[in-house]
Amino acid sequence: MHERTTTIEVNGASDLAAHTTHLLAGDYRLALIAAHHDTATHPGGHAIRVVYLFTAGPPDRRVELHLRTDLTEPHIPSLAALSFPASRFEREMRDLFGIEPDNHPMPRPLIHHPHWPAGWHPMRHDAPTRPPLTGAEPFPFLTVEGDGVYEIPVGPVHAGLIEPGHFRFSVVGETILKMKARLWYVHKGIEKLFEGRPVEGGVGLAERVSGDTAVGHALAYSLAVEDALRLRVPTSAQRVRAVLLELERLHNHIADIGALCNDVAYGIAHAHTQRIRECLLRLNAHTTGHRLLRGGVYPGGARLQSVPDPAHIKAIAADVAEIIDIALGHAVVRERFTGTAVLTRQQATDIGTLGYVARASGLTLDARTAHPFCDLGTALTVPVQYGGDVLARFRQRAQEIEISTAILTDLLPSMSPGTYSVPITPGPGGHRSGTGIVEGWRGAITHRVETGPNGRITRAKIVDPSFFNWPALPVALADTIVPDFPLTNKSFNLSCAGNDL
């Protein structure tokens, strides 16, 4: 357990609500809720255990609330009235573990689609082999009625190489009254696949949680394992990890800047950003041996095949800055971005948004300052925008690129190729747990792992920032016109794979 983590055993609804209210009032945020089906060998015995992780910073603070419930008919008190993210974690646990959240305002399935077998909760150890799939039933989308109102269904299968998601628009003319997203078409059981693996064997799976965030998830997983095993990783390894994390941030934000321009028919800017992104992907391949930087981060350390040239990074950043200036100087681009799909600061706060989506609405959340794994010095600042619209999210990406460039040019000159690590050694016997929190390019990624006496993983809980940010997309789309949906969607650029594990 992290040296700054406090663990509290809670009993019942009033105790859980009191601790939650106190933590939220003290500027903590709910980072995850993880259900566990403990076996008889666990210190607490055969039971269903729920862990609530609250985090704050700086300084880095973490509090876990542990609540045990009946194994045969598990119930927990709902925290939906106190936390919107809690309401969604509770629905997730209801589907995967069969835990009923008492007094939940909307306890309908979140992950289970209608064709999933009723009563089958696949994350429980006593879950049978999946029964046959049943006939699909219509999803109960909210129907908006009135003169001139009509519906536009989009997806779940889309043109191009994008992930599946169904979007139902209620529209008058071109104005969106309400959009409802239905996700979870790509549930893969990734958390279940971690169970029973040696800790070294989980990093490849972590890299594939969301393919464009290989470093972020590998690092969050590695930090969680190191926390559980009390491993001290060399400073040199932490600096390498910081470099790889910023390289990942660069190529993703550059791709999004081009895609946003493309969505308003400014194809020349998109073409140039694709050129720059290809340069970065080739640089990545030289750096770790993989275009998406896989293999560079693992429990206990990090490795570099080659060190990027800081001058090359600066030249790329200057190239990007010129494209951004040209794009924002174009009247049509700027007009389409300005005032489109506004997410207010209060909405971003209430929903619990993270990353560049939150920062574009005026929130200063950044795990690099709240939960640092490496001292980045004065190179790291946290820029924010206040408009909350597509323009703010575009500008936020531009400033994120500037900060990443500053961090890289500060760290790279002192580095050399090589492997920097400590051996993975099991900690004291028994069950252990640890958490890793990383500011991935989309926002804070949280991994929590538990290991058994044999050193193998007994439970892994993963939270990609997309889980927090998806509910903000329909809110921002209210009163936006239908032709601006692709633009708005790209300004959020959320991961279906990272959301649906």
C-alpha positions in Angstrom: 0.0 0.0 0.0 1.2 3.5 -0.9 3.0 5.1 2.0 0.5 8.0 1.8 -2.6 5.7 1.6 -4.9 5.6 4.6 -7.2 2.6 4.8 -10.5 2.8 6.7 -12.9 -0.1 7.4 -16.5 1.2 7.2 -19.7 -0.3 8.4 -23.1 0.5 6.9 -24.6 3.3 5.0 -24.2 6.1 7.5 -20.5 5.4 8.1 -19.8 5.2 4.3 -21.8 8.4 3.6 -20.1 10.3 6.4 -16.6 9.4 5.3 -17.4 10.2 1.7 -19.0 13.5 2.5 -15.9 14.5 4.6 -13.5 13.5 1.8 -15.3 15.2 -1.0 -15.6 18.4 1.1 -11.8 18.2 1.6 -11.1 18.3 -2.2 -10.6 14.6 -2.6 -12.0 13.0 -5.7 -13.4 9.5 -6.1 -10.8 7.8 -8.3 -12.3 4.3 -8.4 -14.6 1.8 -6.8 -13.5 -1.8 -7.1 -15.5 -4.9 -6.1 -13.6 -8.0 -5.0 -14.9 -11.5 -4.6 -12.6 -12.7 -1.8 -12.0 -16.4 -1.3 -11.7 -18.2 2.0 -7.9 -17.7 2.0 -8.3 -13.9 2.2 -7.7 -12.4 5.6 -11.3 -11.2 5.6 -12.7 -14.6 4.7 -15.1 -15.5 1.9 -17.0 -12.3 1.1 -17.8 -9.5 -1.3 -15.5 -6.5 -0.5 -15.8 -3.1 -2.1 -12.9 -0.6 -2.1 -13.5 3.1 -2.6 -10.3 5.0 -3.5 -10.3 8.8 -2.9 -7.3 10.9 -4.0 -6.1 14.5 -3.6 -3.0 16.5 -4.2 -0.6 18.1 -4.1 0.7 16.7 -1.8 -0.2 13.2 -2.9 -2.9 11.8 -0.6 -4.9 8.6 -0.9 -7.7 7.2 1.2 -9.3 3.8 0.8 -12.7 2.9 2.4 -13.3 -0.8 2.6 -16.9 -2.1 2.9 -17.8 -5.8 3.3 -21.1 -7.2 2.3 -23.0 -10.5 2.2 -21.8 -13.0 -0.2 -25.1 -14.5 -1.3 -27.1 -11.3 -1.7 -24.6 -8.5 -1.8 -26.0 -5.0 -1.2 -24.2 -1.7 -0.7 -25.5 1.8 0.1 -25.5 4.0 -3.0 -23.4 7.1 -3.1 -25.1 8.4 -6.2 -26.6 11.4 -4.3 -23.0 12.5 -3.3 -21.0 11.6 -6.4 -22.1 11.2 -10.1 -19.0 9.0 -10.8 -20.0 6.7 -7.9 -23.4 6.1 -9.5 -21.7 4.7 -12.6 -19.2 2.6 -10.7 -22.1 1.1 -8.7 -24.0 0.2 -11.9 -20.8 -1.4 -13.3 -20.5 -3.5 -10.1 -24.1 -4.5 -10.3 -23.5 -5.9 -13.8 -20.2 -7.6 -13.2 -20.6 -8.8 -9.6 -24.3 -8.8 -8.9 -24.0 -6.1 -6.1 -27.2 -4.2 -5.6 -26.7 -0.4 -4.9 -29.6 0.4 -2.5 -31.5 3.6 -3.3 -29.7 4.1 -6.6 -31.7 6.6 -8.7 -31.1 4.7 -12.0 -30.0 1.1 -11.3 -30.4 -0.1 -14.9 -27.6 -2.0 -16.6 -24.5 -0.1 -17.6 -22.3 -2.8 -19.2 -24.8 -5.6 -19.7 -26.5 -5.4 -23.1 -30.0 -6.9 -23.4 -28.6 -10.1 -25.0 -26.3 -10.8 -22.1 -27.7 -13.8 -20.0 -29.7 -12.6 -17.0 -28.2 -13.2 -13.6 -24.7 -13.9 -15.0 -22.0 -11.8 -13.3 -18.7 -12.8 -14.9 -16.3 -11.2 -12.4 -17.4 -13.4 -9.6 -15.3 -16.5 -8.9 -18.4 -18.7 -8.8 -19.7 -17.4 -12.2 -20.5 -20.3 -14.5 -19.4 -20.6 -18.1 -21.3 -18.0 -20.0 -24.8 -19.2 -20.8 -26.1 -18.8 -24.4 -26.8 -15.3 -25.5 -30.5 -14.3 -25.5 -32.5 -12.3 -28.0 -31.7 -8.6 -28.0 -34.3 -6.2 -26.7 -34.6 -2.5 -27.6 -32.5 -0.3 -25.4 -34.7 2.1 -23.4 -33.5 5.4 -24.8 -35.3 8.4 -23.5 -37.9 9.6 -26.0 -38.2 13.4 -26.5 -41.6 14.3 -28.0 -43.1 17.5 -29.4 -43.8 19.2 -32.6 -41.1 18.8 -35.2 -39.0 16.5 -33.0 -37.4 13.6 -34.7 -34.6 11.0 -34.0 -31.4 10.3 -35.7 -29.7 7.0 -34.8 -25.9 6.7 -35.5 -24.0 3.5 -35.1 -23.0 1.3 -33.4 -21.1 0.3 -36.5 -19.4 3.3 -38.1 -17.6 4.0 -41.3 -13.8 3.9 -40.9 -11.6 2.3 -38.3 -13.3 3.7 -35.2 -14.7 1.9 -32.2 -18.4 1.0 -31.9 -20.9 3.2 -30.1 -24.5 4.0 -30.6 -25.6 7.6 -30.5 -29.3 8.6 -30.5 -30.1 12.2 -31.2 -33.4 13.9 -30.5 -33.5 16.8 -32.9 -35.6 19.8 -33.9 -34.4 21.1 -37.3 -30.6 20.8 -36.9 -30.5 21.6 -33.2 -29.8 18.7 -30.8 -32.2 18.6 -27.9 -30.7 15.5 -26.3 -28.1 12.9 -27.3 -27.8 9.6 -25.5 -24.7 7.4 -26.0 -24.9 3.6 -25.7 -21.4 2.1 -25.3 -20.0 -1.2 -24.0 -20.1 -3.1 -27.4 -16.4 -4.2 -27.0 -16.4 -5.7 -23.5 -13.3 -7.9 -23.4 -13.0 -9.0 -19.8 -9.5 -7.5 -19.4 -9.7 -7.2 -15.6 -10.5 -10.9 -15.4 -7.5 -11.7 -17.7 -5.1 -10.2 -15.2 -6.2 -12.7 -12.5 -3.6 -15.4 -11.9 -0.8 -13.7 -13.8 2.6 -13.1 -12.3 3.0 -9.3 -11.8 5.7 -9.2 -14.6 3.2 -10.8 -17.0 0.5 -8.1 -16.7 2.3 -5.2 -18.4 1.7 -6.5 -22.0 -2.0 -6.6 -21.2 -1.9 -3.2 -19.6 -0.3 -1.7 -22.8 -3.3 -2.9 -24.8 -6.1 -1.6 -22.6 -6.3 1.4 -25.0 -3.9 1.1 -27.8 -3.1 4.8 -28.1 -2.2 4.9 -24.4 0.3 2.1 -24.1 2.8 4.1 -21.9 0.1 5.6 -19.7 -1.5 2.3 -18.8 1.8 0.3 -18.6 3.1 3.0 -16.2 0.0 3.1 -14.0 0.1 -0.7 -13.8 3.8 -0.7 -13.0 3.4 1.9 -10.3 0.6 -0.1 -8.7 2.7 -3.3 -8.7 5.7 -1.4 -7.2 3.5 0.1 -4.6 2.1 -3.3 -3.6 5.6 -4.9 -3.5 7.3 -1.8 -1.9 9.8 -1.5 -4.8 12.0 1.6 -5.1 12.7 2.2 -8.7 15.8 4.2 -9.6 15.4 7.9 -10.4 17.0 7.2 -13.8 14.1 4.8 -14.6 11.5 7.3 -13.5 13.0 10.0 -15.7 12.9 7.6 -18.7 9.3 6.9 -17.9 8.5 10.6 -17.9 10.1 11.0 -21.3 8.1 8.2 -22.8 4.9 9.5 -21.3 5.4 12.9 -22.9 6.3 11.4 -26.2 3.0 9.6 -26.1 1.2 12.8 -25.3 2.8 14.6 -28.2 1.8 12.2 -31.0 -1.7 11.9 -29.8 -2.4 15.6 -29.4 -0.8 16.4 -32.8 -3.1 13.8 -34.4 -6.2 15.3 -32.7 -5.3 18.9 -33.8 -5.2 17.7 -37.4 -8.4 15.7 -37.1 -10.2 18.7 -35.6 -9.1 20.8 -38.6 -10.2 18.0 -40.9 -13.7 18.0 -39.4 -14.2 21.6 -40.5 -12.9 20.8 -44.0 -9.4 22.3 -43.5 -7.7 19.3 -44.9 -4.3 20.9 -45.6 -3.7 21.3 -41.9 -4.7 17.7 -41.3 -2.3 16.5 -43.9 0.6 18.4 -42.3 -0.2 17.1 -38.8 -0.3 13.5 -40.2 3.2 14.2 -41.7 4.4 15.3 -38.2 2.8 12.4 -36.4 4.5 10.0 -38.7 7.8 11.6 -37.9 7.0 11.1 -34.2 5.9 7.5 -34.6 9.2 6.7 -36.4 11.0 8.5 -33.6 9.1 6.3 -31.1 10.2 3.1 -33.0 13.8 4.2 -32.6 13.3 5.0 -28.9 11.7 1.8 -27.7 11.5 -0.5 -30.7 7.7 0.1 -31.2 5.8 2.9 -32.9 3.4 3.2 -30.0 6.3 3.0 -27.4 5.4 -0.5 -26.1 8.2 -2.2 -24.2 9.6 0.9 -22.7 7.9 0.7 -19.2 7.5 -2.4 -17.1 7.3 -3.2 -13.3 10.7 -2.4 -11.8 12.1 -0.1 -14.4 12.2 1.3 -18.0 14.4 1.0 -21.0 15.6 3.2 -23.9 17.0 1.9 -27.2 18.0 5.3 -28.2 17.6 8.9 -26.9 15.6 11.4 -29.0 17.5 14.5 -30.0 16.1 17.5 -28.1 16.7 19.7 -31.1 14.5 17.4 -33.2 11.7 17.7 -30.6 12.0 21.5 -30.6 11.8 21.5 -34.4 8.7 19.4 -34.4 7.1 21.6 -31.8 7.8 24.7 -33.9 6.3 23.0 -37.0 3.1 22.3 -35.0 2.9 25.8 -33.6 3.0 27.2 -37.1 0.2 24.9 -38.2 -1.9 25.9 -35.2 -1.4 29.6 -35.9 -2.4 29.2 -39.5 -5.5 27.2 -38.6 -6.7 29.6 -35.9 -6.1 32.5 -38.4 -8.6 30.9 -40.8 -12.0 32.6 -40.3 -14.0 29.4 -41.0 -12.0 27.2 -38.7 -12.2 29.7 -35.9 -15.9 30.3 -36.4 -16.7 26.6 -36.3 -14.6 26.1 -33.1 -15.8 29.1 -31.2 -18.8 28.6 -28.9 -19.4 25.0 -30.1 -20.3 22.4 -27.6 -19.6 24.3 -24.4 -18.9 22.3 -21.2 -19.0 24.7 -18.3 -16.7 24.6 -15.3 -19.6 23.6 -13.1 -20.7 20.8 -15.4 -17.1 19.5 -15.7 -16.8 19.5 -11.9 -20.2 17.8 -11.3 -19.5 15.1 -13.9 -15.9 14.5 -12.6 -14.2 15.1 -15.9 -10.4 14.7 -16.2 -7.5 15.7 -18.4 -7.6 18.2 -21.2 -11.4 18.1 -21.2 -11.4 19.3 -17.6 -8.6 21.8 -18.1 -10.4 23.3 -21.1 -13.2 24.1 -18.8 -11.0 25.8 -16.2 -10.1 22.9 -13.9 -6.5 22.5 -12.9 -6.5 18.7 -12.4 -3.2 17.0 -13.4 -1.8 13.9 -11.9 1.7 15.0 -12.7 1.4 17.6 -9.9 -1.1 15.8 -7.7 0.6 12.4 -7.8 4.1 12.8 -9.1 6.3 9.8 -9.8 9.1 12.0 -11.1 10.3 15.5 -10.3 9.7 17.5 -13.4 10.9 20.8 -11.9 9.9 24.1 -13.5 9.4 22.5 -16.9 5.9 21.4 -15.8 3.1 23.9 -15.6 -0.6 23.2 -15.9 -2.2 25.4 -18.5 -6.0 25.9 -18.5 -8.6 27.4 -20.8 -11.9 28.8 -19.6 -14.2 28.7 -22.7 -15.1 25.0 -22.4 -15.9 24.9 -26.1 -14.2 23.2 -29.1 -11.8 26.1 -29.4 -10.8 25.8 -25.8 -10.1 22.1 -26.2 -8.1 22.8 -29.4 -6.1 25.5 -27.6 -5.6 23.2 -24.6 -4.0 20.6 -26.8 -1.7 23.2 -28.3 -0.5 24.2 -24.9 -0.1 20.6 -23.8 2.3 20.1 -26.7 4.3 23.2 -25.5 4.6 21.8 -22.0 5.5 18.3 -23.2 8.2 19.8 -25.4 9.6 21.8 -22.4 9.7 18.6 -20.2 11.4 16.6 -23.0 14.1 19.2 -23.7 14.8 19.5 -20.0 15.1 15.7 -19.4 16.7 14.3 -22.6 20.2 15.9 -22.5 21.2 13.9 -19.5 20.0 10.5 -20.7 21.7 7.6 -22.3 20.3 4.4 -23.9 20.0 1.5 -21.6 17.9 -0.5 -19.1 17.3 1.0 -15.7 15.6 -1.3 -13.3 15.5 -3.2 -10.0 14.6 -6.9 -9.8 11.0 -7.8 -9.0 11.1 -9.4 -5.6 8.1 -10.5 -3.6 7.2 -8.4 -0.6 6.3 -9.9 2.8 4.0 -12.9 2.5 0.3 -12.5 2.4 -2.1 -10.4 0.4 -0.9 -7.0 -0.8 -2.4 -4.1 -2.7 -1.1 -1.0 -4.5 -2.3 1.8 -6.7 -0.7 3.7 -9.6 -1.9 7.1 -10.8 -0.6 8.6 -14.0 -1.6 11.6 -16.1 -2.0 9.9 -19.5 -2.6 12.0 -22.5 -6.4 11.9 -22.0 -6.2 12.4 -18.3 -5.6 10.6 -15.0 -5.3 6.8 -15.3 -5.7 4.7 -12.2 -4.7 1.1 -11.7 -5.2 -0.8 -8.4 -3.8 -4.3 -8.0 -4.0 -7.0 -5.3 -1.6 -9.9 -5.1 -1.9 -13.2 -3.2 0.7 -15.1 -1.1 2.1 -16.7 -4.3 2.8 -13.2 -5.7 0.3 -13.5 -8.5 -2.5 -11.0 -9.3 -5.8 -11.7 -7.6 -7.5 -8.6 -8.7 -6.8 -5.7 -11.1 -9.0 -2.6 -11.3 -8.4 -0.2 -14.2 -9.9 3.2 -14.7 -9.2 5.1 -18.0 -10.1 8.8 -18.0 -12.7 8.0 -20.7 -14.9 6.4 -18.1 -15.2 9.8 -16.4 -15.4 11.9 -19.5 -17.9 10.0 -21.7 -20.9 11.4 -19.8 -19.7 15.0 -20.5 -20.1 14.6 -24.3 -24.0 14.5 -24.3 -24.0 17.5 -21.9 -21.8 19.6 -24.1 -23.9 18.6 -27.2 -27.1 20.2 -25.9 -28.2 23.0 -28.2 -25.4 22.1 -30.7 -26.3 21.4 -34.3 -26.1 17.9 -35.7 -23.4 18.8 -38.3 -21.1 19.7 -35.4 -21.4 16.3 -33.7 -18.3 14.9 -35.4 -16.3 18.0 -34.5 -17.5 17.9 -30.9 -16.8 14.1 -30.7 -13.3 14.6 -31.9 -12.7 17.5 -29.5 -13.3 15.0 -26.6 -11.7 12.0 -28.4 -12.8 9.4 -25.9 -11.7 5.8 -25.9 -14.4 3.0 -26.2 -11.7 0.3 -25.5 -10.4 2.1 -22.4 -14.0 2.7 -21.2 -15.2 -0.8 -21.8 -12.7 -3.3 -20.4 
